[in-house]
Amino acid sequence: MEFEICLEPSGTCFKADESQNIVEAAKAHNVAIKHGCSSGSCGDCKGTILSGESEQGPFMPLLLSPTERAAGMAILCKLYPRSNMHLQAEVIPKNIWNAEIVGLRKLAWNVLELRLRPAKPYPYRTGQYARVAVPGHEDQWRSYSMATPPQDHGELVFHVRELPGGLFSQWLFYQAQCGNSITLGPSLGEFALHPDNDRPILCIAAGTGLAPIEAIIQESIDLGQNRPIHLFYGAKKQRDLYHLETLQQWTQQYVHLTVTPTISDAEDANWSGARRLLPSVAAKGHWQNHEVYLCGGPGMIEAAIDLLLSHDVPHEHIHFDAFAPNG
C-alpha cells in the first residue's frame, strides 16, 4: 500500500510504500531529503512527525533525547509510514561543487589523504562531512569527513580507507590522478566542537574516524583553548595506525594534549603500546566531567556510549559521528 508523504516547510510531496522508510522513498522520487548513513547511526535525518501513523525501526542510542522523542521527532531512515503523513524535514538544496584533486598521499598501507580544491568556496563547519559523487557512477555518492577546520586557502582534506569492492576508494587508489575533477554535494552533519564550556575533552577515534576528531582538536587549539584533551586512537594492527608522528608533534607542542594509540590485534608482537581501545579508555580514569567526542563504526560507538554512561557521563556531553562503509 502506498501513502502520501508531505514535507514541511518545503511543501514537497512524494509516495512511499509501507515497506520503504522515508529516506528510501524520498531518494526513489529524487527528493534530496537530508540524510547521512541511511542506517540509523548518524542522526542527520532527524525529522518531526506532524501528523500520520508510522512505525519507528531501531536506531543508534542517544540519537534522540527524551525531549526530542516527546516532541514527536523521529529518525527518518528507520521510519516506515502506516498512513499518509506530514513531516517536518529538511530538503537539501541541489547545489554542487566541482573540485580538482590537488593532492594524493599515502598515510597508511590502506589509507590515502585526498586534497581537493573546489572551484568556488565550499562552506562547512569543523566536524562535518561532504557527499562525494563516484566518478563514472554519478548516481552513487559517498560520505567523507573533512580532516581539518576550514582553511584560508580553501582546500579540503579527507582520509579515505580502501575498501574491497568500494567504487570510490578503488577508483581513488588505482585510477585517480592530480588534476582529476570530483563533484561534491553540500556539507552535512551536526558533529562539532562545543566551545561554550571549559570541560576537559575526551576524544575516541577508530580508524579513519580520526579525521573529524583531528579537525575538532585543531579547532580547539586554534581558538586558544587550553583545557586538557585526551585522544584515544584505535586500529586493528600497528600498520593500520597513521598520523602518529603528527599526533606526537602535537603532544610536544601542546602540553594539554595526551594521545594514547591502541591496537586490537593481540598477535601483533611488535606493538609495545596500549591494546584494545575501549578497555584502555576505561583503565585511564573516570570521565564524568568531560565533554566527549566519538567517531568510528556503529559497534564501537554503541559500546563506547555504554561505557561512558557507566562512568556517569551525562548523555548531553556525548557527541558522536558513526559511519558504516559503503561497499
Secondary structure by P-SEA (a helix, b strand, c coil): cbbbbbbccccbbbbbcccccaaaaaaaacccccccccccccccccccccbbbbbbcccccccccaaaaaacccccccbbbccccccccccccbbbbbbbbcccccccccccbbbbbbccbbbbcccbbbbbcccccccbbbbbcccccccccbbbbbbbbbccccaaaaaaaccccccbbbbbcccccccccccccccbbbbbbccccaaaaaaaaaaaaaaccccbbbbbbbccccccccaaaaaaaaaaacccbbbbbbbccccccccccccccaaaaaaaccccccbbbbbccaaaaaaaaaaaaaaccccccccbbbbbbcc
